[in-house]
């Protein structure tokens, strides 16, 4: 029942989060000879993080998909290193490392799967080991219900790596060269949507001739008419890939004032393979599926499969990208004894993103069976009353029109970032002044979208798809790009007389059209045939950021003020005050609707005014101007761009008090340090972006926080 008045935002809950971490680290060093030093390091960590929703199980519920689960982690890592002196001007360093991280997101709900008891039909009574609770139900503009669809979700990552570098000095040159090899394995055991998921917007309570002013998503929920529903089986697999790199670098001191940094790096990530070849790819050209080594399962009809094209890996199902040379250049020039100018640039290749099994090739049928049931916004094809079709998850005679397909561009270029900078540093007395221009450009960034999204218009979804023999096809293509331009300035007073302070300011602008692979709503496209229309401010853009940090030894600690009274000296000596003050601007977000006027693509309105309110007009109940957006004409895409609205900024003050107590039993330098740390010490709310729906009364309201409220941490640290 409500515990606040009114018909909206009338329930508040503050359940306890639990975060338990146990960590053990040890290292041993051995001077094997005058020329050889060996070390070994072992690290172990366990973590249990409970992030509950607002309601008791099995209802649970949360607007945040990162809630609604119990996360457990166990991690081991081992490193062995040897340093060998080759001569008076040369040293070799060898490293071997192994890490093993098990991460599982489990159910808060315990016991059995409750779907059949609550009347959900077409979902297996026992959808998988460890799956408990209710299906996931989201109601646009309202709270969600049930368990998160992707839990339990177990992953085991293993990494072996070998690295060897050699450094030598010759005259004005300092050379360094080396190489590295990594073997990376990712085992997974996950549920995807094994409980079933149901998403409700307001499309079935709307007047089809006046969608922008009618309908309510909770009304659709009461009718039991979801706008989209999905169901899957659990899946198990093991993805493996390799990394190889080589580099050479020369730091060349041309003169006492000028130093050049010259380098070249070559690196490749091999395409992923599934250990048992349990993966597939989709080729948009012929609109057919391919399988490793052309071992085509009998569960597909012959007209939707084909043999692997020439040049495409027999197991990877993509072509290898081998031309990844990355040059580097830098310089430092001393203009005077107090002033230095620095600059440089280079290319930096990315490690391949792994956005979860559901967006990669092992997520294809018959290895992962996942069926989606989108609607044409007129006739529901799955209802609460009727449930899912009985053959939704059949592993024989698979219907490619209902199962979800994942596809990768076969010419999958490795993404890279070009970076450049130019800066000036000047020292004046005990102060350092610095200003830097920094630029980056991302190229071949992976983006994904539904390449089989229907064309705009009336009629069933299936009849408007480009590949009508298939359903949704999530296509990953390295066509994304990004740019960042920033002015970074700082003023620092070095530690002196018990005081140190740093002022830092960044003015920047970030643009992209791909977003982050795990960026959620920031990856929505109105029209997948015009993805460049989504080029806009990046979701992480933050125009202004100002940070001040300081350390202050109170005068009693520094001896600037002597206390003869032993009681006062005992109370006031050896205190240190530290702090960080952060002021930042807001980040952008995208106005949305609960329905697509085009009957395809992301639901975007038409923009007829700016939409951002002035500072004195903004409130947590009305943060942006909803009247600046209207529904587009029927069967037309809305013209509102991505990330055209700016969310709330934030002010955060962290500070701490330290005190040292000398302990003779710990030796000459032995001491115990008491630490009292206050995060968000002023308890200032840091608001999340508002509800971005322009067609709901809740639109424009802020109902959650982006940061935590005040946290106080007390600790003891032993130094010896």
N, C-alpha and C positions, 0 to 999 in steps of 0.2 A: 504494500500500500504506500501511497505518497507520504513523505515526511516533511514536505515543504508545501506551501500553498500554491494554487494556480494549476493550470493544465499543461504547462511546459516547464522543463527543468525543475520538476517538483520532487525529485528524489536525489539525495546526496548520500554517498557512502565513502568511507575512508578506511578500507581494509589494510591490514598490515602487510607490507612487503617483508620478505625474509631473504637475506643474502648472507650465506655462510661460506667463508673461504678459508681453506687450510693450505699452507704453502711451505715447502721445504726446499732449500737451496744449499748446495755444498760444492766446494772447489778444492782441488789439490794441485800444487805446483811442485815440479821436480827439476832441479838443476842437474841434468844428466852428465854434463861436462862443461868445460869452459866455452864450448861453441854450441851447446844444445840445451834448450829449455823445453820442458813438456808440461802441459797442464791438462786436467780433466775436470769437467763440470757436469753436475747432474741437478735437474730441477724437477720438482713434482708439485702438482696443484690439484686440489679438488674444490668444486664449487657447487652449491645448491641454492638456486634462486627461485623463490616462489613469488609470482607476480599475479595475484588473483584479480578476477573481475569484481564488480560491485555486488554481485548476488551470490548466495551460497550455491554450491553444486546441487543439482545438475544445471540450474539455469545459468549461472556464472555471468555471461554477458560482458561486453566491453566494447567501447568504440575503438579501442587500440588492439590491433592484431598481435602486438607483442605481449599483451597480457593473456590471461586465460590458459597459462600453462606452468608447469614445474620444470625448470631447466637444471640439468645436472651435467657437470663437466669433470672429466678426469684427464690430466695431461702429464706426460713424461717427456723430457728431452735430455739428450746426452751429447756432449761436445768433447772432442779430443783434439788437441793442437800441439804442434811442434815447431819451434823456431830454431833455425840453423844458420849460424854465421859462416858465410862462404869465404869471407876475407875482410880486409879493413874497409871495403866500400860496398859490400854486397851482403844481403840477408834474404833468406828464403823462409816463408811461412806456409805451413800446411794445416788444414782444418778438415775434420770429419765431424758430421753432425747427424743425429737421428732424433726425430720428434714423433710423438704419437698422441693424438688428441681425440678423445671420445666425447661427443656432445649429444645429449638427448633432450628433446623437448617433449615432456610427457604430459599426461592428462592430470588436471586438478581433480576432475571427477574420477572416482574410483569404482571398481566393481564391474558391472556389465553395461553393454550398449543398451540404451533405453528407448531407442527409436520405435521399435514395434509396440512397446507398451503405451506409447503416446500416440499411436495411430499412424505413424509414418510407414508408407507402403513402398515396396519395390527395392528396399535397402536390405542387404543380407542381414539376418538376425545376429550373425557373428562376423562383422566385417573384417576382423583382423586381431592379432594378438595385442592385448593391452589397450584396445580401443573401447573407451567407456563413455558414458554421458549421452548427450543429445546431439542431433545434427546442428550445424551452424546456421543461424538465421540472422540476416541483416535487413534492417528496415531503414531505408534512406531518410536521414534527418532525425532518426531516433536511435536509441541504444540497440545493440545487437544482443542475441541470446544464444545459449548453447556453447559447445566447445569449439575451439579453433579447428578449422578443417584440416590443417596440416600436422596435427599431433595425434599420436606419438610420432616423433621424427628423430631418428637416430642416425648419426654420421660418425665415421671414424676416418680421420685424416692421418696419413703416414708420409713422412718426408725423409729420404736419405740424401745427403749432399756431401760432395768432396770439393775442396777449394785449395788452390795453390797459387801463391803470389811470390814474385821475386822483385827485390828493389836493389838498385845499385846507383852509385854516384860516380860521375865522370866529368871532371872539370866543372863547367857551369851548368851541367845537366844533372837532373835527378830523374832517373828512369824507373818505371814500374810496369810490370807485365804479369799476366796470369790468366787463369781459366777456372771455370766452375761447372760442375755437373750436379743436377738434381733429379731424383726420381720421386714423383708425387702420386700417391694413391688416395682415392676418396671412395670409401665404402658407404653405402646408404641403405637404410631400411625405414621406409616412411609410408604414411597413410594417404597422402594427397587429400582427396575428398571422400575417403572411404565411409564416413558417416552420412554423406550427402550434405550439400549446402543449398540454401534457398536465399535469393536476393529479391527484395521487394522495393520497387519504386512506385510512382503514382500513375502508371500508364493505363491501368484498367479501371480507375475511377475518374478518368478524364473524359471530357467531351472531345472526341477525335477532331472536331471542327474548331475547338477552342482549347487546345492543350495547355497553353501558357497560363490560363487563369482557373483551371479546374484540376481536381484530383488530389488525393492524399495517399502517401505511401502506407500509412497505417490502415487506411481503408482497404488497400490491396491486400495487406496482411490479414485483415479480418475475413476477407473473401477467400483467402488461401490461394491467390493467383500470383505466383512469382514472375518477375520479368526475366529471370534467368535461374537455372538450377543446374547442378552438376553432381556427378557421382563417379567414384573410381574404385579400383582395387588397390591393395597395398602393393608395393614394389620393392625389390631388392636388387642391388647391383654394385659394381666396383669399377670406377673410372680411373684410368692410368694415363699419365703423360710424363714427358721428359723435358729437361731444360739444359741447354749447353751454351756457354758464353766464353769469349776470349776478349782480352783488352790489352792495350799498350798505351802508356802515358809518359809525357816528358814535361817536367817543370824546368824551364830554361831561363836562367837569370842572365838576361842580355846585358844588363848594366846594373850598377848599384840602385838605380831608380826604377828599372823596368823588369818585370818578370812575366813570361808567357807560360800558359798552360795549354798543351796540345795533346789531344788524345783521340783514340778510335776504339770503338767497341763493336763486337759482332755477337749477336745472340739469337737463338731460336727456341721457341716452344713447339714441341711436336704436337700435332692434333691429338685429341683425346681418343682413346679406345676403351671399350668396355671389355673387361677381362674375358668374359665368355661370349663376346660379340652380341650382347643383348641390346642392340640399338638399331636405329633406322634413320634415314634422311628422306626429305621430300624435295623433288626437283620441280620448281614452278613452270619451267619451259614445257616439258611434256606432261606435267601434272601427274607425276607418278612417284611411288616410293621405291627406294633402293635399300638393300640389306647387305651386311658384311659378307664378302666372298660370294655374293649372289646366292646365298642360302635363303631363299624366299619362303616364308611360312605358308602353310596351306590354308591359313585362316583368311587370306585375302584373295579376291577374284583376280584373274590374270590381267584385266583391263586397268588396274590401278597400280601395278608393279612393273618394274623394268630392270634391266641389267645396269651395272655401274658404268658410267661413261669413262672413256679413256682419260688418263691423267688424274682421276679421282682415286684416293686411297682405298684399297680393298677392304680395310678394316675401319679406317677413320671416316670414310665417306665424304671427305673434303680434300682439297689439294693443300700440300705443305707450302708454307711461306718461308723462303730461305734467303731472301735478299735484305737482311736486316742489319745494315751497317749504320752505326750511330757515331758521327763525329762530335768532338767537344773542343771548345776554344775558350780561353779566358786570359785576362791580363790584369795586372796591378801596376799602377804608375804613381810614384811619389812626387806630387807637385811641390811640396815643401816638407820641412821636418814635422809639420803638424797636419798635413793634408794629403789624402790618398784618393785616387780615383780608381774604381774597379769596374770591370764589365766582363761579359762573356755570353756564351750560348751553347746549345747542344741539343741533340736528339736523345730521347729516353723511351725505350720500348716498354710496353705494358705487359704484365703477366695476363693471361687470358682470364676474363671474368667467368665465374661459375655461378650463375644466378639461380641455383636450385635445380634439382632433377627435372621438375615440371617444365622447364624452359630449355632443356638440352636433349640431345639425341636419344639417350637411354629412356626418356620419357615417352617414347612412341609405343603404340600397340604393336604386337600383342604383349609386350614386356610390361608396359604400364597401360592399363585400360582405364581411360577417363572419358566420360561422356558428358557433353554439354548440351543444354536444351534452351537456346535463346528464343525470344519471342518476336513476333512481328508487331507488337504493341497493340494488337487488336484481339487476337485469339490466344489464350494461354495453352501451351502444349504440355506442361506439367502442373499439377495442382496438389495442394495438401490432401485433398480428398482422394484423388486418383493415384498419386505417387508416381514413381518412376516406372517406365516400361519393364516388363519382365526380362526382356533380352538386352537391357542397357549394357550389361557387362559380360556378354557372351564372348568366349575366347575362340569360338568357331564361327565361320561365315561372318566375320566382322563387317559391320556396316560402316564404311568410312565417312558417311554423312553425319553420323552422330558422335564418333570418337574424336578426341582432340589429337591433333598432329603437331609435332615440333619439327622445325626445319632450320638448317644452317646454310647460308650462302656457301657454295662449294669453293669459290675463290675467296677464302676467308683471310684477308690480310691482317697481320698483327698490328694492333693499334700502337700509336706512339704520340709523344708530346714533344713539341719543339719549345724550348725555353730560352729566353734572353733577358739580360738585365744590364743596367748601367747605374752606378752609384757613386756618391761622394761622401767621404768621412773627414771630419775636422775635429781636432782636439784643442780645447781651450781651457787652460788650468786643469781642474779636476773633472771637466765635463766633456762628453763626447757627443757630437752632433752628426747625424747621418740621414741621408735621403737617397732612396733607390727607386728607379723605375723598373718594374718587373712585368714581363709579358709571357704568356704561354699560348700555344695553339695545339689543340688535340685533333688528331687525324685518324681515320679508320676506327673510330670508337664504335663499339657494338651497340646497336639498338634493336629492339624487337617489336613486332606489331603483327596483327592478324592479316596476312597477305590475302586471305580468302574472305575478308570482310565484304558484306554485300554492298552493291551499288545503292545509292539513294533512290527512294521511290516506294510505291505501294506493293503489296503482295507478300508472299511468304519469304522468310529469310533464305531458304534453300534456292528458291527460284531466281534470286538476285545475286547469287555468288558467282565469281569468275570461274571457279572450278566446281561445278555443280555436283560432281560425284564425291566431293569432300565437304567436311564441316569446317570448324575453325582450324586454321593453320598458323601457329605462332612462328613467325619467320625472324631469324636473327641475322642481321646484315651489318658489316663493318662500314657503314656509310655515314656514321655520326661524326660531328666535328664540334669544337668548342673554342672559345677564346677568352682570355683573361687579361685585363690591363689594370695595373695597380701602381699607386704611389705609396711607398712605405717609408715613413719618417719616424725617427726616434731620437730622444735626448736622454742621455744617461749620465748620472753622477756616480762615479766610482765610489766604492766604500771608503769613507774617511770620517774620522771623529764619530764613529758609531752610527753613520747614516749612509744609506744607499737608496737611490730612487731611479726609476726608469719610466719615461713617458713614451708611448708608442701609438702612432695613428696610421690607419690604412684607409685610403680612398680608392675604391676599386669598382670594376664592373665585369661581370661574367655572363657570357652568352653561350647558349648551345641549342640544339634541337633534339638531342638524344636523351638527355637526362641521365640519371644513374640507373644501372641495371636493376637495382632494388629500390628504385625511387617511387614505386606505387603510382599514385595518380598523376605524377609529373610525366609519365610516359604515355599519356592518352593522346590519340590522334583523331582529329575530326574526320579527315579523309586520307586514308592510307595511300591514295594515289597522288597525294601532294604533301608529302611529309615535311618538305621545306617550309610549309606554312606554319609549322610549329617552332621555327627558330625564334628564340626570344630570350629574355633574362633566364639564366639558369636557376633552378630551384634553390641552390645554395648561395645565390648572389646576396651580398651584404654590402651596401654602398659605403657605409661608414662604420668604423670600429676604433674605439679609443680605449687603451688599457694603461693603467698606472700600477706599478708594483713598487713596494718599498720594504726596507729593513731598517729598524731603528733600535739600537741598543740604548735602553733607558740610562740616563746619566749616572745613576747609582752603580750600574754595571761597569761603565767605562771609567769610573773614578773621577768624573768631572765634578760630582757632588759627593763629598765625604760625609758619612754618617757616623758620629761617635757613639750614639746609642746602640748597644748590641741588639736590642729587640728590633728597632727599626732597620738596622743593617740586615738582620736575618730575614725580615719581611720583604725588603725592597731591593736587595742586591740581586744581580745576575738575571734580570728580566729582559726579554727581547720581544719587540712588537713587529709583526710582519703583516703584509696585506696585499691584496690585488683588487683593484676597482675596474670594472668593465662596463662600458657603455657601448651599445651597438644598435644599428638600425634594424629594420624589419626585413624579412625575406618574402619573396613573391609567392603568390598562389593564383589559382585559376578559377574563375567563376564557372559554375556548372548548373545543370538542370537534371531532373530525374528522368527525362525522356529525351530522345534524339528526334528533333524535327525532321531530319533527313531519313529517319528510320534506319540509320546506319551510323557507325563511327561513334566517337565520343560526343556526349550530350553538351553542346555549347550554345549559348544564346547569341543574339545579335547585340553589339555594343553601340549604344547611341550617345553616350557621354563618358566621361573619364571613369567614374565609379569610386575613386579614392576620395574619402572625406578629409577635410582639414583637421588638424589636431584638436581644435576646440569642439568639433562636431562628433568625433568618434567616441563611442561608449562600448562597453562589453556586450550590450544588447543590440547595438546598431553600429557595426564597425565599418561597413562600406555602404555605398548608395545602391540599393537594389534597383531603384528606378532607372539607373543607367543601363540596364540590360533588359531586353525583351526577347520573347521566343521568336525565332526565325519563321519565315513562311514554310508551310508544310512541304516536305520533301526537299528542303534546302538545308545546307550546312550553315550553322551559325558563324558569324564573322568574328566573334570575340577571340582574341589570341590567347595563347598560353601565358600564364604568369603575369597578367596585366595589373593585378592588385598587389599591394604591399602590406604585409602583416605587421603586427606590433613589434616594436623594438624592445630592449630590455636594459635594466640596470642591475648589476650584481656586485655585491661587496663581500669579499672573503677576507677574513683576518684571523690571526692566531697570536697567542702568547706562549713563549717558551721561557723556561727557567732551568738553569743548570745547578746541580748540586755536586761538588767535588766529592769523590769517594776514594780514599787512600787505598782501600783494599783492592781497587782495580788498577793500581799503578799510578805513575806520576801524572799521566793525562786522563786517568779514569774519572768518569762522571756519569751521573744519571740525569737525563733531560726530561722534564715534564712538559707536555705539549697540550694545549687547549686550542682546538681549531674550530672555527665557525664558518661554515659554508652558507652563502646567502645569509650572512649574519644579520642583515636588517630585515629579513623575512619579506623581501619585496616580491610580489607576484610577477612571474615572467609568463605572459600569456601566449598561448598557442594561437595559430591562425583561426579565424572564425569559420563557422559553417559556411561553405562557399555556394550553397544552393540559392538561386535567385527566385525559385518558385515555391518556397516554403516559408511559413511564418518564422521558423527557426533560422532561416538564412540570415547571415550577418551577425549571429550571436557567437560569443566566445564561451565555450563550456569546458575548456580544459587548459592545463598549464603545459608550457614547453620545458620548464625546468622545475627542479625540486624546491620545496620551501626549506626553511632553515634546518640545517643539520649541524649537530655539535658532536665533535669527536675528541675524546680524551685519550692520551697515550703516554707511555713511558718508553724512553729510548736509552739504552746502555751503551756508552762509548768507552773504548779502552784501547 
